[in-house]
Amino acid sequence: MAMQDPAIIIEEILGEADALIRRRLQERGLEVPHLVVAVTPDDQVVLRSNAPSEELPSFGKDLQDVVDELTAPMKH
């Protein structure tokens, strides 16, 4: 059996996750932007989102802030 492109597999899985998130949010009457991201073994980024493309830079900034907090030296 031939190895399928990891990006294609991840895209399919993220599509399923995105559909579930959208459905669950709708069931609860919530309208919030979300982003589902994965990275392939060869560093391709695969994402699904319900946010307009102009909001994605804001998500990037928020993610960088989280990384900065997680990697900051511990304060005593």
HELIX and SHEET records of a PDB file:
HELIX    1   1 PRO A    6  GLU A   27  1                                  22    
HELIX    2   2 SER A   53  GLU A   55  5                                   3    
HELIX    3   3 LEU A   56  THR A   71  1                                  16    
SHEET    1   A 2 LEU A  35  VAL A  39  0                                        
SHEET    2   A 2 VAL A  45  SER A  49 -1                                        
END                                                                             
